[in-house]
Structure formats: structure tokens, C-alpha cells
Amino acid sequence: MMPRPARGRGLVMSSRPRHKRCNQRIRSGHMPQHITILLATYRGAEHLPRQLASIAAQTHRDWSLVISDDGSTDATPRIAADFAASRPAGQVRIRRGPRQGATMNFLSMIDEVPEGAAMAFCDQDDHWFPDKLARAATHVATDAPVHYAARTIIANQDLHPLTGSRYFRRPLGFRNALVQAIMAGNASVFSADAVRLLRIAAPSAIRAQVPSHDWWAYQVTSGAGARLVHDPKPCLLYRQHGRSEVGRNDTALAMALRLRKLMSGDYGDWLRANREAIAPVADLLTPANRRVFETFCDAQAAKGPRCAALLRQAGLYRQTRAGTTALYASAVAGAWRPR
């Protein structure tokens, strides 16, 4: 058996009096409507103006924007600076990213969200529909932890729509989140209480170098018992182009590539990083989900059929029968063991 995850006692949320201008705008009571948008940029000059214009056009007006640039050598910094200058003072802030890729850039920004604000992740090359934040606000304006995401419309390089993203019908939850990422980061918005969870958990995720900030966020929020909302109505155009950080996952080629990764050591490495990110903050998990996580840890340390048996004991599943079958096949084949 794997040793039980380290307990997370002693972790406290920062109470530093930061971002006073934003804090003054956050509404009191149980309906915090201010949403801080976290935008990670890197050499995005070709598409960034369209995305920024779509943010400016949001019908939900109570937002602020943090742009974290990872060392762009094109016009991205100038475009960001011009946009900030065009907005009310303090609404847009620009910072230097850690230069360790998009996931680390997003994780590094979570501590920039003012206490009491909701939070939205934002990619540099999408186009938000005008009601994106307004629809999310109806779900995250609460004093409970909520992780909201919506479907997207997959589009080509020129933002011509191609098809809607997949809509998953099996329940959302920790048993799914441990083995599958389905709450898209570019469509995710988190309530203030969910942001507090992510803020506590982010340092260990950075140390573990998790492969995906949205997969990790789904694990943390679902594991802690947050309300999970997957809106069937699309909220943005998801641009596909040669430099997309993460491409569409609904084509035959994409599914074949994911199956290959599922059966290779890559998947085991991702699971190891995710496990190492969650273990130090396991006290955030509900008691039932902590037991699931302990069994998940034991499964990754086991071999072949024993690994698959532990997966079944934990009740882990992907969103399709074929995906779940492939999951168990990969366990039997030994693909869960990190390289």
C-alpha cells in the first residue's frame, strides 16, 4: 500500500491587503459579481486583439484582467499595453510570466486574484461570446465553491465555426477528474470559494509541474466537493491553428493520439504529477474523496491486474464506455507506472 498523503494542516490563505482598487469594486454579501480574468500570453500578436475586443464587449461589466506574458518577442506586449491604456485605470494589469509554459503561467497568476473575487481562465487566441461572463456569473455568484465550464465551438484559424465541442453525459466528479480532463480551462469560471481552494493548492501543483492547469483545477474542485456545472450552451469560439497549446480532442486522429498516450508512459507521468500535486493538500478533499485518492495512489504503485482491480475499487471512470475500457486496459498493460 502507498503511504497516506501528507496532511495539509497549517495552510492558510493570504490576507495581504492587495489590489485595493479591485477589492473596493467587489460586492459584499453572498453575490460577489467581480470576476478577475487571468490571460496567459506568449507570442500571440496575431490573434490577441480579437480576444481582447471580445473581453471588452462582455455584457457583464464588473471584471478586471491580469495579463501575464511569458517573454513574447512579437507585438504582444505592445498590444497588451495599448489595451490596458484604453481601459479604466487599474482594470487591466500586466505582469511578467515565469517562462515555463502556459500551465505554469496560469498557476502563477492565481495568487493575483483579489480575495472575494471570482476567477476566469482565458486563452489568448479565442473569441468570447458577449454573454460568457454574465452566464457564468449566475452560477458563481455564491458563497459556496463552484466550478463552472461550458461547451465551446471549435473554429478554424479564421474563426469560422467547424463543430461544437463534445458534451459529456456521465456525472462530473472526482472519480472522473482523477483520470480525465473535461472542464476546459478556456471556458472555466470559479466562484470566490473555489478560488480559495485553488490558491491553497497551487504551490504544490507548481512544484509537481502538473501537465494541465484545467485538469488540475477539476481535480481540486471536485475533490473538495464543489458544485460542478457543465453548461451545454457554447460560450466561445475555440480557435485551432498550428501553434495551439492544446488542440481539439474530438477527431479520429486526436482520439488515436490520446489512446496512444494512454497506453504509453506519458499518461503514467501525468498521473504521477497530478498525484504529487494533490497529496500535500489532501485535507482539502472530502473524507470520501480522500479514500478514493488513497486507493488511486495505491493503484499507480501496483502492477497489471492488481492496478486495474484497485481502479475498479476506487470507481474511476472516463466519460465514455470505450474510454473507460481503454483506461482499464492501460492499467493491465502497466502504462500507469511512471517511467
C-alpha positions in Angstrom: 0.0 0.0 0.0 1.1 3.6 -0.7 1.7 5.7 2.4 -1.2 8.0 3.1 -0.9 11.5 1.5 0.6 14.2 3.7 -1.9 16.2 5.7 -2.5 19.8 4.7 -2.7 21.4 8.1 -1.1 24.7 8.7 -2.1 26.0 5.2 -3.6 29.5 5.5 -5.0 31.8 2.9 -3.2 35.0 2.3 -4.7 38.1 3.9 -2.4 40.6 2.3 -4.2 43.9 1.5 -3.5 43.7 -2.2 -5.3 45.1 -5.2 -7.3 47.6 -3.2 -9.0 49.1 -6.2 -10.4 45.8 -7.3 -11.4 44.9 -3.7 -13.4 48.1 -3.5 -15.4 47.0 -6.5 -16.2 43.5 -5.3 -19.7 43.4 -4.0 -20.4 42.3 -0.4 -22.8 39.7 0.8 -23.5 36.4 -0.9 -23.4 37.7 -4.5 -19.8 38.6 -5.4 -20.0 39.6 -9.0 -16.5 40.8 -9.7 -14.6 38.4 -12.0 -10.8 38.5 -12.4 -9.8 37.2 -15.8 -6.4 35.5 -16.0 -4.9 35.7 -19.5 -1.6 33.9 -20.3 0.2 35.2 -23.4 3.1 34.2 -25.4 3.8 35.4 -29.0 0.1 35.9 -29.5 0.1 39.1 -31.5 -1.8 37.6 -34.5 -4.9 36.7 -32.5 -4.8 38.7 -29.3 -6.5 41.8 -30.5 -9.7 39.8 -31.4 -9.7 38.2 -28.0 -9.2 41.4 -26.1 -12.0 43.0 -28.1 -14.3 40.2 -27.1 -13.5 40.7 -23.4 -14.2 44.4 -23.7 -17.6 43.6 -25.3 -18.8 41.5 -22.3 -22.3 42.3 -21.1 -21.0 41.6 -17.6 -19.1 44.8 -16.8 -17.6 44.1 -13.4 -14.3 42.5 -14.4 -10.6 43.0 -14.2 -7.9 41.5 -16.3 -4.4 40.2 -15.4 -2.2 39.6 -18.5 0.9 37.5 -17.8 3.3 37.5 -20.7 5.9 34.7 -20.9 8.6 36.7 -22.7 7.0 37.4 -26.1 9.3 38.8 -28.8 6.5 39.9 -31.1 4.0 42.7 -30.7 2.1 41.0 -27.9 3.4 43.3 -25.1 2.6 46.4 -27.1 -0.9 45.1 -27.8 -1.5 44.4 -24.1 -0.2 47.8 -23.1 -2.4 49.6 -25.6 -5.4 47.7 -24.4 -4.6 48.5 -20.7 -4.3 52.2 -21.6 -7.7 52.1 -23.3 -9.5 50.8 -20.2 -10.3 52.5 -16.9 -7.3 52.9 -14.6 -6.5 49.7 -12.7 -8.9 47.4 -14.7 -6.0 45.8 -16.6 -2.7 44.8 -15.1 0.3 43.4 -17.0 3.0 41.2 -15.3 5.9 39.0 -16.3 5.2 35.3 -16.5 7.5 32.6 -15.2 8.6 31.5 -18.7 7.8 27.8 -18.0 4.9 27.3 -20.4 1.2 28.1 -20.3 0.2 25.8 -17.4 2.8 27.3 -15.1 1.9 30.8 -16.2 -1.8 30.2 -15.3 -0.9 28.7 -12.0 1.4 31.6 -11.1 -1.5 34.1 -11.6 -4.0 32.6 -9.2 -2.4 34.5 -6.3 -3.2 37.7 -8.2 -6.9 37.3 -7.8 -8.3 39.6 -5.0 -9.9 38.0 -2.0 -13.7 37.6 -2.7 -13.4 37.8 -6.5 -14.5 35.0 -8.9 -11.9 34.0 -11.5 -11.9 33.0 -15.1 -9.1 31.5 -17.2 -8.6 33.0 -20.7 -6.6 31.8 -23.7 -5.0 34.4 -26.0 -6.4 33.2 -29.3 -10.2 32.5 -28.7 -13.2 34.8 -29.1 -15.6 35.1 -26.2 -19.3 35.5 -26.8 -20.7 38.7 -25.2 -22.6 36.8 -22.5 -19.8 34.5 -21.5 -19.1 36.1 -18.1 -22.8 37.0 -17.5 -23.9 33.4 -17.8 -21.1 32.2 -15.6 -21.8 34.8 -13.0 -25.3 33.4 -12.4 -23.6 30.2 -11.2 -20.5 31.5 -9.4 -22.2 34.4 -7.5 -22.5 32.4 -4.3 -20.6 31.8 -1.0 -20.1 28.2 -1.9 -17.3 26.6 -4.1 -18.5 26.3 -7.7 -16.5 25.3 -10.8 -18.4 26.4 -14.0 -17.4 25.5 -17.5 -19.3 25.5 -20.8 -19.1 23.9 -24.2 -17.2 25.7 -26.9 -17.5 26.0 -30.7 -14.4 24.7 -32.4 -13.3 27.0 -35.2 -10.5 27.2 -37.8 -7.7 29.6 -38.0 -10.0 32.4 -39.2 -12.6 31.7 -36.5 -15.1 30.1 -39.0 -17.1 27.6 -36.9 -16.4 23.9 -37.5 -18.3 22.0 -34.8 -19.4 22.1 -31.2 -17.2 20.5 -28.6 -18.3 17.3 -27.1 -21.0 17.3 -24.4 -20.3 14.7 -21.7 -23.3 13.0 -20.1 -21.8 10.9 -17.3 -21.7 12.6 -13.9 -18.9 15.1 -13.2 -16.9 14.3 -10.1 -13.6 13.4 -8.5 -13.7 9.7 -9.8 -13.8 11.1 -13.3 -11.4 14.0 -12.7 -8.5 11.8 -11.5 -8.3 10.2 -14.9 -9.8 12.6 -17.4 -9.8 16.4 -18.1 -13.2 17.6 -19.3 -13.7 21.0 -17.7 -12.0 23.1 -20.4 -9.8 25.8 -19.0 -10.7 28.5 -21.6 -14.4 28.0 -20.6 -13.9 27.7 -16.8 -15.0 30.3 -14.2 -14.7 29.7 -10.5 -16.5 31.2 -7.5 -14.6 33.0 -4.8 -14.7 30.0 -2.5 -13.4 27.8 -5.3 -10.6 30.3 -5.9 -9.6 30.0 -2.3 -9.2 26.2 -2.7 -7.1 26.7 -5.9 -4.9 29.3 -4.2 -4.1 26.9 -1.3 -3.4 24.0 -3.8 -1.4 26.0 -6.4 2.1 25.9 -4.8 2.2 22.1 -4.7 0.9 22.0 -8.3 3.7 24.2 -9.4 6.3 22.1 -7.5 4.8 18.9 -9.2 4.8 20.5 -12.6 1.3 19.3 -13.4 0.7 18.9 -17.1 -2.6 20.9 -17.3 -4.0 23.7 -15.2 -7.6 22.9 -16.1 -7.3 19.2 -15.4 -5.7 20.0 -12.0 -8.4 22.6 -11.2 -11.1 20.0 -12.0 -9.4 17.6 -9.6 -9.1 20.1 -6.8 -12.6 21.5 -7.0 -14.4 18.1 -7.5 -12.2 16.5 -4.8 -13.2 19.3 -2.3 -16.9 18.8 -3.0 -17.5 21.9 -5.1 -20.6 22.2 -7.2 -19.7 21.4 -10.8 -21.6 22.9 -13.7 -21.0 22.0 -17.4 -23.1 24.3 -19.5 -24.3 22.7 -22.7 -24.6 26.1 -24.4 -21.2 27.2 -26.0 -19.5 30.3 -24.6 -16.7 31.0 -27.1 -15.1 30.2 -30.4 -12.1 27.9 -29.8 -9.6 28.8 -32.5 -7.5 25.9 -33.9 -4.2 26.8 -35.6 -0.6 25.5 -35.8 0.5 27.0 -32.5 -2.5 26.0 -30.4 -1.3 24.9 -27.0 -3.9 22.2 -26.8 -5.8 21.1 -29.9 -9.3 19.7 -30.3 -9.9 16.2 -29.0 -12.9 15.1 -31.0 -11.3 13.9 -34.3 -10.3 10.3 -35.1 -6.7 11.4 -35.2 -6.9 13.2 -31.9 -8.6 10.2 -30.2 -6.0 7.8 -31.6 -3.2 10.1 -30.3 -4.8 10.2 -26.8 -5.2 6.4 -26.8 -1.5 6.0 -27.7 -0.6 8.3 -24.8 -3.0 6.4 -22.5 -1.1 3.2 -23.3 2.3 4.8 -23.0 4.4 6.1 -20.1 3.3 9.6 -20.9 0.0 9.0 -19.1 1.7 7.5 -16.1 3.9 10.6 -15.8 0.9 12.9 -15.9 -0.9 10.8 -13.2 2.3 10.9 -11.1 2.5 14.7 -11.4 -1.2 15.1 -10.5 -0.9 12.8 -7.6 2.1 14.7 -6.2 0.2 18.0 -6.6 -2.8 16.7 -4.6 -1.1 14.7 -1.9 0.2 17.7 0.1 -3.2 19.3 0.2 -5.3 16.1 0.7 -7.1 17.7 3.7 -9.0 19.8 1.1 -10.7 16.6 -0.1 -13.9 15.4 1.4 -13.5 12.2 3.5 -15.0 10.0 0.8 -12.8 11.5 -1.9 -9.7 11.2 0.3 -10.3 7.5 0.5 -10.7 7.4 -3.3 -7.4 9.3 -3.7 -5.6 6.9 -1.4 -6.8 3.9 -3.5 -5.8 5.8 -6.6 -2.2 6.2 -5.2 -2.1 2.5 -4.4 -3.3 1.7 -7.9 -0.5 3.6 -9.6 2.1 1.8 -7.5 0.6 -1.6 -8.4 1.2 -3.8 -11.4 -1.1 -5.0 -14.1 -4.3 -6.7 -13.0 -3.8 -5.5 -9.4 -3.7 -1.9 -10.7 -6.9 -2.5 -12.6 -8.6 -4.1 -9.6 -7.8 -1.0 -7.4 -9.1 1.3 -10.1 -12.4 -0.7 -10.1 -12.4 -0.5 -6.3 -12.0 3.3 -6.4 -14.8 3.6 -9.1 -12.7 5.6 -11.5 -14.2 6.2 -15.0 -13.9 8.2 -18.1 -16.9 9.8 -19.9 -17.4 7.0 -22.5 -17.5 3.2 -22.2 -14.8 2.9 -24.8 -12.6 5.4 -22.8 -13.2 3.5 -19.5 -12.3 0.2 -21.2 -9.1 1.8 -22.6 -8.3 3.1 -19.1 -8.5 -0.4 -17.5 -6.6 -1.9 -20.5 -3.8 0.6 -19.9 -3.7 -0.4 -16.3 -3.4 -4.1 -17.1 -0.7 -3.2 -19.6 1.4 -1.4 -17.0 1.0 2.0 -18.5 0.0 3.6 -15.2 3.5 3.1 -13.7 5.6 6.3 -14.3 8.7 5.9 -16.4 
